Amino acid sequence: MFNRTEEPLDADAWIKTIESKFDLLAVPCSEANKARFAAQQLRGSARLWWDHYNGMLPADHIATWNKFKTAFRAHHITEGLMDRKLNELLALTQGTRTVMQYAQSFNQLCQYGGYHVDTDAKKRDRFRQGLNTKLKEHLNLVRVDSYNELVNMAITQEDCIMAHKAEKKRKAPVGPSSAQPPRYRLVQNTPAAPSQKAPQQGRWIIRPPQQQQQNCSAPF
């Protein structure tokens, strides 16, 4: 069944799947019946597209399989979508992803990369460029023979970095490293009650905040 897809080449994969089913038939299928069979597998927006497209054809027109494929690909695999996917590949970086997540996105977009990733060496270079700075620092001087080897080494290095961070966190001291000194406030002295011994007037005193409510002071 085919409904809709955000990946243009998924539509092309569906066409190839339908064609593989024709090869399983014991009796050869006519080109017109192939188109009818494929149309019966369309659902949702894809079916609406085909009904609209078929309705614009002359009444006596018979859609063949080749005409169906041409129209289907023109609608679902547009040049604009292919260019968008290519730009996504060229701008792709690891960011906050794990190496595995980055590799999955990279592999998915590589099918739209064309000559940018048409050799294993180009794939290695493109993948390496998108790695985060810490991994690139560890892997830039490492020589690898294949793209898959680079991905495996990046995963291994990422595990080592994460283990080092966990060990460092485990050994870190718990609690504040030093006590915070009390904060004092400079206030002007006021005369005390007759029953209390007051400091000399006209002087300044330093009063701890927690003692202000008790009217305790020390001469400066």
N, C-alpha and C positions, 0 to 999 in steps of 0.2 A: 504494500500500500504506500501511496505517496500523498502527503498533504501539503506541507510547506517546510522550508528549511532556511536557516540563516547562513548555512554553508553552501555556496554555489556548487562546489564539486560533489556534494552529496547528491545533487540532482543527476549529475553525470554517472555517479555510482549506481543510482537506481536504474537508469537506462541499461547499463551493463548487466545488472541483475535480471531485468526482464528478458534481455536477449539470451541470457544463459538458460532461462526456462524454455525458450523455444527449442533449444538444442535437445531437450529431454523428451520432446514429443515423438511418439512412434510414427505419426503421420505428419508429413510436412505441412506447415501452416502457411496460408496465403499472406501476402503482404498487407492486404486489407484487414484480414482477421487478426494479424499481429497488432495493428493499430487499434482495433476494437478491444482486444484483450487488455492492452496497456491502458486505454481510456477507462476501462472498468476498475482498474486498480487506483485511480485517482480519487482523492477525497478532499472535502473542504474547499479551500480557495483554489487548489489545483484543478479540481473538477469544474468549478465555476469558470476558470480561465478556459478550459478546453471546450465547454459548452458554448461560451461566447465566441471563441475562435472558429469552431466548427459551424456555428450558426451564420457566420459571415461568408462561408464558402457557397458556391453555386449549388443548387438543389441536387443536381446530378453528379456532383463531385464526390469521388471516393478517396478518402485519405489513406495513403499507404504508410507503411511503417517508416520509411525514410522521411516522408513529409512530416509525420508525427515527431520524429526525433529532431528534425531541424527546427520546427516550431517550438518544441518543448525546451530545447537548449537555448534558443534565442530569448525565450521569456524568463527562464530560471537561471541561466548562466550568463548574465550581462557583463559587458566589458567594465562598466562602472563598479560592479561588485568585485570583480577580479582585481581591479586597481586598488580598491579599498583594502582588500585582504593583503595585497602586496605591501602597502604602506604600513599596515599593522605589523607585518613581519619586520620591516626595516626599522621601525621605532620600538620594537619589543625589547624590554630589559627585565632583569630578574626582579628588581624592586624588593618588595617584602615577601615574595614567594620563596618557597623552598626550591632546591635545585630540581627535584622531581616535578613540581608544579610548573616551573619555568620550562623544563624540557618538554612537557606535554603540550604546552601552548606553542612552543617553538616547532615541534614536529607537526602539529596540526596546520600551522601557517606555512610550513615549508612547501606544501603542495601548490601554493600560489607564488612561490619565489622565483620561478623561472631560472634565468642564467645567474641570479644572485646566489643560488644554492644548488647548482646543477652538478657539483662535484663534492666529494667528501671533504676535501680541503677547504672549500668555500663554506660548507656547513660548519666545520670546526671553527673557522675564523669568526663567522657571524655569531655563533653560540658563545664563544669566548668574550666577544665584545659586549654582550648583554649581561654577563655575570656581574654581581656586585663587586665593589672595589676590593674588599678583603679577599674574596676568592680569586680575583684576577691577580692580586699581589702574590698569592701562593702558587698560582698555576702558570703565570706568564713565562717562567723560565723552564717549565716542564715540557718535554717533547713527547707528543703522543702520535700514534700511527693511524688513528681513526677517530671519527666523531663519537662512536659509542664508548671508546676508551676515555675520551675527554669527559663525557657525561659521568661515567663511573668514577673517575678520579675526583670530579667536582663533588659528587655525593659523599665520597669517603672523606674529603677534606672538610666538607660541611659538618659531618659527624664529629670530626676531631675538634673543630672550633666550638661546637655546641658542648662537647664533653669538657673542654677546657673552661668554658664559661660556667658550667655547672659546678665544677670542682672549685673554681675561684669563689663562687658564691657560697659554697658550703664552708669554706675556710674563713670567710669574712667574719670579724668579731660581731657579736650580737649586742645591740644596745648602743647608746651614744658613746663616742670615743672619749669625750671629756665633758665634765660638768660645766654648764653655762654659768658664768659669774653673775652674781646678783646685780641688778641695775639700780643705780642711785639717782636721786633727783635733787637738784640744787634749789632750795626754797629759802625765802627770807624769814628770819626769826621773828616771832611775835611774842609779846609779853605773856608769861605764864600766869596761872592763877596764884593768888597770894599764898596758898598753902604749899605751892611747889617752888622748888629752887629753879629760877629761870636763868638761862644763859644771858650774857651781856647783850643789851639791845644794840641794834644797828649792825649786827653781825649776820653772816650767811652760814647756813648749815646744810649738810648733806643728809638726806633722810631716805632710808630704804623704803620702797613702795609698800611692803607688807607691814611696816611699822607706823605708817601715817595715820591709820585709824586709831592707834593707841596714843597718839600725840607724844611719841618718844623721839628724841633728837639727840644728836651728838654735835658738839662744837666743832666748827671747821678749823 
